[in-house]
Amino acid sequence: MKQDIKKEINPSDEYDIRVQRLNKIRELGIDPYPAKARRDFEISSVLSDFEELEKSNKKFFIVGRIRSIRSHGNLTFAQIQDGTSAIQIAFSKKEIGDEKYKQFVDLIDIGDFLEINGNCFVTHKGEKSVMVSDWKLLTKTLRPLPEKWHGFKDEEERLRKRYLDILCNPEIKDMFIKRSKFWNALRKFLLDRGFLEVETPALEITTGGADARPFITHHNALDVDVYLRISTGELWQKKLMVAGYDKTFEIGRQFRNEGMDAEHLQDYTQMEFYWAYADYEMGMELVEEMYKYVANETFGTLKFKIKNFDIDLGKKWERYDYRETIMKYTGVDILKTDEKQIISKLQELKIEYDTKGFNITRAIDNLLKYCRKQMSGPGFLINVPEIVSPLAKKLETDGRLTQRFQPIIAGSELGNGYSELNDPIDQAQRFQRQEQLRKEGDDEAQMYDHEFVEALEHGMPPTCGFGLSERVFSFLMNKSARECQIFPLMKPRD
């Protein structure tokens, strides 16, 4: 049988064999890569309307990739798959003639794309099938597809050849359908509540909106160095609040030139919204509602198994006090300590940290990350210190803390929001402190944005801002962030 013969072929010879078949096809005057294809139905439609199509006995056109072939003398069965489903097709020498049958058997390989003209019938084993009355080659493939991932289990290679990963693993294909649903649900949630979708620059003279190390490139036309944005338009969207818009949001890519791990990437999708005349309490109410809506629309449930946590987004969301949380797990009072004491505690807890540009801000953040891993959620981390929140409004009851909130789910921060700082003098002073940290070696500290301060001087209303990244989707999938990117950045082969 044809399939058995192919199993004996050395994989290293397969490419040459397929090229020989390609040349033979061209010698026969057949175009192996035509531009046009006829298609009356998707395969899923054929299957759903099968009885009606069988009863009518009308011929129709379908298209797709051949996924398997098995020959029985004058009858050959194959499976054809398009983007919706797969169905068995039957090639009979009696039905299509000796020449067309021989061409299929001798020249067509698993993986080739065909246009099929035929009609529905049911085999004696009861399988819904299409009897082929004519066929046309749409694409000749030169490399074989992996068979059930045999010999192709290396994760790096699988991510590098993501197109094969998707093709051969239905669960991976389904994951990216869910990812699309995730972002569309998020967009619909905000649009239905009156938010305006906007686009802001990805290239910036001054980065802003986050503590992160940026990518730097050169703008030839202006002859200046520019940065790829590290937030999805935070300072730009707040300028739109100055301009008179009440609700805006953006979904787009942002870039951070930092380390890679299961939760962090350098090039990823982020959503940020800004809501005038709202504070962080209103923001938490909206965000909790938004997470529940998006999870249910994407996955059809609010209950998830993430890492070692059983998460129920439908239950009451907790409130975690930043200072009390660190006190609980480490014994350190972050409002009554210094950098030296925190370093001693980090060493005691065996917490690794980057010493470059290390300061009290980074020290407190490292303590928080240690504590956060032990918090199940869902809930919000609140009362975040001003020293680690250069863009958040201070608490009216304690100026050392801010009106900031971070969703905590399965031991990780899955979003960030706050009552936005709109006092231009306070903002300028905080930028100055951040600028000093940069001079001392902290290249993740924020840059002084004079134009943003000037915009605030024109007046920005009370505003709540919030952002989340694709990390939320990867957590709900219980997979690494890299696994959940359709084409993650890969290091070039040597």
C-alpha positions in Angstrom: 0.0 0.0 0.0 1.1 3.5 -0.7 1.2 4.5 3.0 3.3 1.6 4.0 5.9 2.3 1.3 6.3 5.9 2.6 7.0 4.7 6.1 10.1 3.0 4.7 11.5 6.1 3.1 14.4 7.7 4.9 13.1 11.2 6.1 16.3 12.8 4.7 15.3 11.6 1.2 11.7 12.7 1.5 12.4 16.2 0.2 14.2 15.0 -2.9 11.4 12.5 -3.6 8.7 15.2 -3.4 10.7 17.5 -5.7 10.9 14.7 -8.2 7.1 14.4 -8.1 6.8 18.2 -8.4 8.9 18.0 -11.6 6.8 15.2 -13.0 3.6 17.2 -12.3 5.1 20.2 -14.2 6.1 17.8 -17.1 2.4 16.8 -17.3 1.5 20.4 -17.8 -0.2 20.7 -14.4 0.2 23.9 -12.4 1.2 22.8 -8.9 0.5 26.2 -7.4 -2.6 27.7 -9.1 -4.1 30.9 -7.7 -7.7 30.0 -8.0 -9.8 27.4 -6.2 -13.5 26.5 -6.3 -15.2 26.0 -3.0 -18.9 25.6 -2.4 -18.9 24.5 1.2 -16.6 24.4 4.2 -16.2 20.8 5.4 -18.0 21.6 8.7 -21.0 22.6 6.6 -20.8 19.4 4.6 -20.9 17.4 7.8 -23.7 19.4 9.4 -25.9 19.2 6.2 -24.7 15.7 5.2 -28.1 13.9 5.1 -29.6 16.7 2.9 -26.6 16.7 0.5 -26.6 12.9 0.3 -30.3 12.9 -0.5 -29.9 15.5 -3.3 -26.9 13.6 -4.7 -25.6 16.9 -6.1 -21.9 17.4 -6.7 -20.1 20.2 -4.9 -16.6 21.6 -4.4 -14.5 21.4 -1.1 -10.9 22.2 -0.5 -8.3 21.3 2.0 -5.1 19.6 3.0 -4.6 15.8 2.7 -3.9 14.4 6.2 -3.9 10.6 5.5 -3.9 8.2 2.5 -4.6 4.5 2.3 -4.9 2.6 -0.9 -6.8 -0.6 -1.7 -6.1 -1.5 -5.3 -8.6 0.4 -7.4 -9.9 2.4 -4.4 -8.1 4.9 -2.3 -9.3 6.6 0.8 -7.9 9.9 2.1 -8.8 12.4 4.8 -9.0 16.1 3.8 -9.0 18.9 6.3 -9.8 22.6 6.0 -9.8 25.2 8.7 -13.2 24.0 10.0 -13.1 20.2 10.1 -12.1 17.0 8.2 -13.9 14.4 6.2 -13.0 11.2 4.4 -12.9 11.3 0.6 -12.8 8.3 -1.7 -11.0 8.0 -5.1 -12.3 5.2 -7.3 -10.6 4.3 -10.6 -14.0 3.6 -12.0 -15.3 7.0 -11.0 -12.4 9.3 -12.1 -10.7 7.2 -14.7 -7.4 5.5 -14.9 -5.3 8.6 -15.7 -6.6 10.8 -12.8 -6.5 7.9 -10.4 -2.9 7.0 -11.3 -1.9 10.7 -11.0 -3.3 10.8 -7.5 -1.7 7.6 -6.3 1.7 8.3 -7.9 2.1 12.1 -7.4 0.0 13.2 -4.4 1.5 13.2 -0.8 0.2 13.7 2.6 0.1 17.4 3.2 -0.8 18.4 -0.3 -3.7 20.8 -0.9 -6.5 19.6 -3.2 -9.8 20.9 -4.7 -12.3 18.1 -4.6 -15.5 17.8 -6.7 -17.8 15.1 -5.5 -21.0 14.0 -3.7 -21.9 12.6 -0.3 -22.1 8.9 0.5 -21.8 6.6 3.5 -19.4 3.7 3.5 -20.4 0.2 4.4 -18.8 0.9 7.8 -21.1 3.9 8.3 -18.5 6.7 7.8 -19.7 9.9 6.2 -17.6 10.5 3.1 -17.3 12.2 -0.3 -17.0 10.2 -3.5 -14.5 12.1 -5.7 -15.6 12.7 -9.3 -12.7 15.0 -10.1 -9.8 16.7 -8.3 -7.3 19.4 -8.8 -3.9 20.0 -7.1 -3.8 23.4 -5.3 -0.4 23.2 -3.6 2.3 20.6 -3.8 4.2 20.3 -0.5 7.9 19.5 -0.4 8.3 18.6 3.3 6.4 15.9 5.2 4.2 16.7 8.2 5.2 15.3 11.6 3.2 12.2 12.4 1.6 12.6 15.8 4.6 14.7 16.8 6.9 11.7 16.5 10.5 12.9 16.6 9.3 16.5 17.1 8.9 17.0 20.8 11.7 19.5 21.6 9.9 22.6 22.9 12.2 25.1 21.2 11.7 23.4 17.8 8.0 23.1 18.4 7.7 26.9 19.1 10.0 27.7 16.2 7.7 25.7 13.9 4.5 26.9 15.5 2.6 26.4 12.2 3.2 22.6 12.6 2.4 22.8 16.3 -1.0 24.3 15.5 -1.6 22.0 12.5 -0.9 18.8 14.4 -2.3 19.6 17.8 -6.0 20.6 17.9 -5.7 21.8 21.5 -3.1 24.4 20.4 -5.3 25.6 17.6 -8.2 25.9 20.1 -6.0 27.9 22.5 -5.4 30.6 19.9 -9.1 30.7 19.1 -9.7 31.3 22.8 -7.0 34.0 22.8 -8.9 35.8 20.1 -12.1 35.5 22.1 -10.3 36.8 25.1 -9.3 40.1 23.5 -12.6 40.5 21.6 -14.5 40.0 24.9 -12.4 42.6 26.6 -12.9 45.0 23.7 -16.7 44.4 23.7 -16.9 44.9 27.5 -15.3 48.3 27.3 -17.1 49.5 24.1 -20.5 48.5 25.7 -19.6 50.8 28.6 -18.9 53.8 26.5 -15.1 53.6 26.2 -13.5 55.0 23.0 -10.8 52.8 21.4 -7.7 54.9 20.5 -4.2 54.4 19.1 -1.2 56.1 20.6 2.5 56.1 19.4 4.6 53.0 19.7 7.8 55.1 19.2 8.5 57.7 21.9 11.1 60.3 22.6 10.6 59.7 26.3 9.3 56.4 27.7 6.6 56.6 30.4 3.9 54.8 32.2 5.9 52.0 33.8 9.1 51.0 35.5 10.9 49.1 32.8 14.0 49.0 30.6 13.1 50.1 27.1 14.4 49.0 23.7 16.2 51.8 21.9 16.4 52.4 18.1 17.3 55.3 15.8 14.8 57.4 13.8 16.7 58.3 10.7 14.4 61.0 9.3 14.5 63.0 12.6 18.0 61.8 13.4 17.1 61.1 17.0 17.2 58.0 19.3 13.7 56.8 20.2 12.2 54.1 22.4 9.7 51.4 21.9 6.9 52.1 24.3 6.9 50.3 27.7 3.2 51.0 28.3 0.2 51.1 26.1 -0.1 54.8 25.8 -0.5 55.7 29.5 0.7 59.2 29.4 -0.8 59.8 25.9 -4.2 58.5 27.1 -4.1 60.8 30.1 -3.4 63.7 27.7 -6.7 62.6 26.1 -8.4 63.1 29.5 -7.0 66.7 29.4 -8.4 66.9 25.9 -11.9 66.2 27.1 -12.5 62.5 26.5 -14.1 60.8 29.5 -13.3 57.1 28.7 -10.6 55.7 26.4 -8.8 52.4 26.0 -6.1 50.9 23.8 -5.2 47.3 23.0 -1.7 47.0 21.4 1.8 45.8 21.6 4.4 47.1 24.1 8.0 46.2 24.6 10.3 45.8 27.6 14.0 44.9 27.3 14.1 42.7 30.3 14.5 39.0 31.3 12.4 36.1 30.1 10.5 33.7 32.4 7.2 31.9 32.5 5.3 35.1 33.2 7.3 37.8 31.4 8.0 38.5 27.7 9.6 41.4 25.9 7.1 41.9 23.1 3.4 41.4 24.2 -0.1 42.6 24.0 -1.5 45.0 26.7 -4.8 46.8 27.3 -5.0 50.1 29.2 -8.1 52.1 29.9 -8.6 55.6 31.4 -11.8 56.7 33.0 -12.4 60.4 33.9 -14.2 61.3 37.1 -13.6 57.8 38.6 -11.3 56.8 41.4 -9.5 53.5 42.2 -12.5 52.2 44.2 -14.7 52.5 41.1 -11.9 51.0 39.1 -11.8 47.9 41.3 -15.5 47.4 40.8 -15.3 47.7 37.1 -12.1 45.5 36.8 -13.7 42.7 38.9 -16.8 42.7 36.7 -14.5 42.8 33.6 -12.4 39.8 34.6 -15.5 37.7 35.3 -17.1 38.7 32.0 -14.0 38.0 29.9 -13.3 34.7 31.6 -16.9 33.5 31.1 -17.0 34.6 27.5 -13.7 33.0 26.7 -13.8 29.8 28.7 -17.4 29.4 29.7 -16.5 29.2 33.4 -15.2 31.2 36.4 -13.4 28.3 38.0 -9.8 27.5 37.1 -6.9 25.3 38.2 -3.8 27.6 38.0 -0.4 26.3 39.3 -1.3 24.8 42.7 -4.3 27.1 43.2 -8.0 26.4 42.8 -9.3 29.8 41.6 -13.0 30.9 41.6 -13.4 34.3 40.1 -17.0 34.2 41.1 -16.4 34.4 44.8 -15.9 37.6 46.8 -12.6 39.2 45.9 -10.3 39.9 48.8 -8.5 43.1 49.7 -4.8 42.6 50.6 -3.0 45.5 52.3 0.5 45.9 50.9 2.2 46.8 54.2 0.4 44.2 56.2 1.0 41.5 53.7 4.8 42.0 53.7 4.7 42.2 57.6 2.7 38.9 57.6 5.2 36.9 55.5 8.5 38.5 56.3 8.2 40.5 59.5 9.4 43.7 57.8 7.5 47.0 58.2 8.3 48.7 54.8 7.4 52.1 56.3 9.9 51.7 59.1 12.9 50.1 57.4 15.8 50.9 55.1 17.6 49.3 52.2 20.2 47.6 54.4 17.6 45.9 56.5 15.7 44.7 53.5 18.8 43.3 51.9 19.5 41.3 55.1 15.9 39.9 54.9 16.3 39.1 51.2 19.4 37.1 52.0 17.8 35.4 54.9 14.9 34.3 52.7 17.3 33.3 49.9 15.6 35.7 47.4 17.7 36.4 44.4 17.7 39.9 43.0 19.5 42.1 40.5 22.0 44.3 42.2 22.4 46.7 39.2 20.7 49.9 40.1 19.4 48.4 43.3 17.7 50.8 45.7 14.9 51.0 48.4 12.3 50.9 45.7 13.6 47.7 44.1 14.2 46.2 47.6 10.5 46.7 48.6 9.4 45.3 45.3 11.4 42.1 45.7 9.9 41.6 49.2 6.4 42.0 47.7 7.1 39.5 44.9 8.1 36.9 47.5 4.9 37.4 49.5 2.7 37.5 46.4 3.5 34.0 45.4 1.8 32.7 48.5 -1.5 34.6 47.9 -4.3 32.7 46.1 -6.8 35.4 45.3 -8.8 36.5 43.6 -8.3 39.9 45.2 -6.8 43.3 45.0 -3.5 44.4 46.5 -4.1 47.9 47.9 -2.4 50.7 49.9 0.8 50.5 47.8 3.6 52.8 49.0 4.1 56.1 47.2 7.8 55.3 46.8 7.0 52.5 44.3 4.1 54.3 42.6 5.3 57.4 40.9 2.1 58.0 38.9 -0.6 57.2 41.5 -2.5 59.7 43.7 -1.7 59.5 47.4 -4.2 58.2 50.0 -6.0 61.1 51.7 -5.6 59.4 55.0 -1.8 58.6 54.7 0.4 60.4 52.2 3.0 57.6 52.4 0.6 55.3 50.5 -1.3 55.5 47.2 -4.7 54.8 45.7 -3.3 51.9 43.7 -4.7 48.4 43.1 -3.4 45.3 41.6 -5.5 42.1 40.9 -3.9 39.1 42.6 -4.7 35.7 41.1 -2.7 32.4 41.8 0.2 34.2 43.4 0.8 36.8 40.7 -0.1 40.4 39.9 -2.4 40.3 36.9 -3.0 44.0 36.3 -2.3 47.4 37.7 -4.4 50.4 38.2 -4.8 53.6 40.3 -6.3 56.9 40.9 -4.1 58.8 38.5 -1.9 61.6 39.9 -3.2 64.9 38.4 -1.3 67.4 40.5 1.4 68.8 38.1 3.7 70.0 40.9 3.6 66.6 42.8 4.1 64.8 39.5 7.1 67.0 38.6 8.7 66.2 42.0 8.2 62.5 41.6 9.7 62.6 38.1 12.7 64.4 39.6 13.1 61.6 42.2 12.8 59.0 39.4 15.4 60.9 37.3 17.8 60.8 40.3 17.3 57.0 40.5 18.2 56.7 36.9 21.4 58.7 37.4 22.3 56.3 40.3 22.0 53.3 37.9 18.4 52.3 38.0 17.6 52.1 34.3 14.0 50.9 35.0 13.2 54.1 36.8 10.9 56.5 34.9 12.1 59.3 32.7 11.1 62.9 33.3 8.4 63.8 30.8 8.2 67.6 30.6 5.5 67.6 28.0 3.2 65.4 30.2 3.7 67.7 33.2 2.8 70.6 31.0 -0.4 68.8 29.9 -1.3 68.3 33.6 -0.8 72.0 34.1 -3.7 72.6 31.7 -5.8 70.4 34.0 -6.7 66.7 34.0 -9.9 65.6 35.8 -9.9 63.0 38.5 -9.1 59.8 36.6 -8.8 56.0 37.2 -6.4 54.1 34.9 -5.9 50.4 34.6 -3.9 48.0 32.5 -3.6 44.2 32.0 -1.4 42.1 29.7 -1.8 38.8 27.9 -0.4 37.3 31.1 -4.0 37.1 32.3 -4.9 34.8 29.4 -1.9 32.6 29.9 -2.7 32.3 33.6 -6.3 31.3 32.9 -4.9 28.7 30.4 -2.5 27.6 33.1 0.4 27.8 30.6 3.5 29.9 30.3 3.3 33.3 28.6 5.6 32.2 25.9 3.5 29.1 25.1 0.4 31.3 24.7 2.0 33.6 22.1 1.2 32.4 18.6 4.7 33.2 17.3 7.1 33.8 20.3 10.4 35.4 19.6 13.1 32.7 19.1 16.8 33.0 19.2 18.3 32.4 15.7 19.8 29.0 15.0 23.6 28.8 15.2 
